[in-house]
Amino acid sequence: MEHLTQQMINQEPPGVRLDAWVQEHVMTVPPLFAYTQIGGARVDYPEGHIVHDKQVALSDRVLAEKVPNYSTDIANAWKVVETMNSRGWPFCIRLSREGKVIAETGAADCDAGSFYNDGNCYETVPEAICKAALLGMAEEGKSD
């Protein structure tokens, strides 16, 4: 898993790479790899799975799984909010005086002081949601 910094997250424009980070760090969907056994049976393993049977890996290829457009589609971005809420992380989304989007999230309680906010504002709600979730997860990782 790639270690993300606040600077990396804030500088990444909405798109494929930001979506992949959200999938990996927030939605926790591991990439799958397919292996074909000598007998022809197909077995799928999550990335990093150690296979002790040497007969397993004749060929390996990444299964084509489309990563949702979390950072550009509000319906997919809202799944990020729902995922964070299911972990006890409330979300706050608001507009700045300049009309930019601010999204904040934080662990456990709804006390406004617990929200992680790096002070950045974004152009769209999906981008703000994705970056707030990634920044919150990165900050939470520092305290572990």
C-alpha positions in Angstrom: 0.0 0.0 0.0 1.5 3.3 -1.1 2.1 5.8 1.8 0.2 9.0 1.1 1.3 12.4 2.4 -0.9 15.5 2.8 1.0 17.1 0.0 0.5 14.2 -2.4 -3.2 14.1 -1.7 -3.8 17.8 -2.0 -1.8 18.1 -5.3 -3.4 15.2 -7.0 -6.2 16.3 -9.4 -9.5 14.5 -9.6 -9.2 11.4 -11.8 -8.0 7.8 -12.1 -5.1 8.0 -9.6 -7.1 9.8 -6.9 -9.9 7.3 -7.4 -7.4 4.4 -7.0 -6.1 5.8 -3.8 -9.6 6.1 -2.4 -10.4 2.6 -3.4 -7.2 1.3 -1.8 -7.0 3.4 1.4 -10.6 4.2 2.2 -12.9 1.6 0.5 -10.3 -1.1 1.3 -10.9 -3.1 -1.8 -7.6 -5.1 -2.5 -6.6 -5.7 -6.0 -7.2 -9.3 -7.1 -4.9 -11.5 -9.0 -6.0 -14.6 -10.9 -3.9 -17.7 -11.1 -4.6 -20.8 -13.2 -3.6 -24.1 -11.6 -2.1 -26.9 -13.6 -5.4 -28.7 -13.6 -7.1 -25.7 -15.2 -9.0 -24.5 -12.2 -8.9 -20.7 -11.7 -8.2 -19.4 -8.2 -8.4 -15.7 -7.2 -6.1 -14.3 -4.5 -5.9 -10.8 -3.0 -2.7 -9.0 -3.6 0.1 -10.0 -1.2 -1.4 -13.5 -0.6 1.4 -16.0 -0.2 0.8 -19.2 -2.1 2.6 -22.2 -0.6 1.7 -24.7 -3.3 4.2 -24.3 -6.1 1.8 -25.8 -8.7 -0.5 -22.8 -8.5 1.0 -20.0 -10.5 1.4 -20.9 -14.2 0.0 -17.6 -15.2 -1.0 -14.5 -13.4 -2.8 -11.4 -14.6 -4.7 -8.7 -12.9 -8.4 -9.0 -13.0 -9.9 -6.1 -14.8 -12.0 -4.3 -12.1 -13.2 -0.8 -13.0 -12.4 1.6 -10.2 -15.5 3.9 -9.6 -15.1 7.6 -10.4 -15.1 8.6 -6.7 -13.4 12.0 -7.3 -15.7 13.1 -10.2 -19.1 11.5 -9.6 -21.2 12.5 -6.6 -23.0 9.2 -6.5 -19.7 7.3 -6.1 -18.3 10.0 -3.8 -21.3 9.6 -1.5 -20.4 5.9 -1.1 -17.1 7.2 0.4 -19.2 9.2 2.9 -21.3 6.2 3.7 -18.2 4.0 4.2 -16.6 6.6 6.6 -19.9 7.0 8.5 -20.1 3.2 8.9 -16.7 3.4 10.7 -18.0 6.1 13.0 -16.5 9.0 11.1 -19.0 11.8 10.5 -18.7 14.1 7.5 -19.2 17.9 7.3 -19.5 19.5 3.8 -19.8 23.2 3.4 -19.0 26.1 1.1 -16.4 28.8 1.8 -17.1 32.4 1.3 -15.4 32.2 -2.1 -17.7 29.4 -3.2 -15.2 26.6 -2.8 -16.0 23.3 -1.2 -14.7 22.3 2.2 -15.2 18.7 3.5 -14.1 17.6 6.9 -14.2 14.2 8.7 -12.9 12.8 11.9 -12.9 9.7 14.1 -15.6 8.7 16.5 -17.5 11.6 18.0 -19.3 14.5 16.4 -17.4 17.2 18.3 -16.4 19.8 15.7 -12.9 19.9 17.3 -12.3 16.2 16.3 -12.7 16.9 12.6 -9.5 16.7 10.5 -9.3 19.7 8.3 -6.1 20.8 6.5 -7.6 24.2 5.5 -7.9 23.4 1.8 -10.9 24.2 -0.3 -11.8 22.4 -3.5 -13.7 23.0 -6.7 -16.2 20.1 -6.5 -17.9 18.1 -3.8 -16.6 14.7 -5.0 -13.0 16.0 -4.9 -13.5 17.4 -1.4 -15.0 14.2 -0.1 -12.3 12.1 -1.5 -9.5 14.3 -0.2 -11.0 14.7 3.2 -11.4 10.9 3.5 -7.8 10.3 2.4 -6.4 13.0 4.6 -8.4 11.7 7.6 -7.2 8.2 7.0 -3.6 9.4 6.6 -3.8 11.4 9.9 -5.4 8.4 11.7 -2.5 6.3 10.4 0.0 8.6 12.1 -1.5 8.0 15.5 -1.4 4.2 15.2 
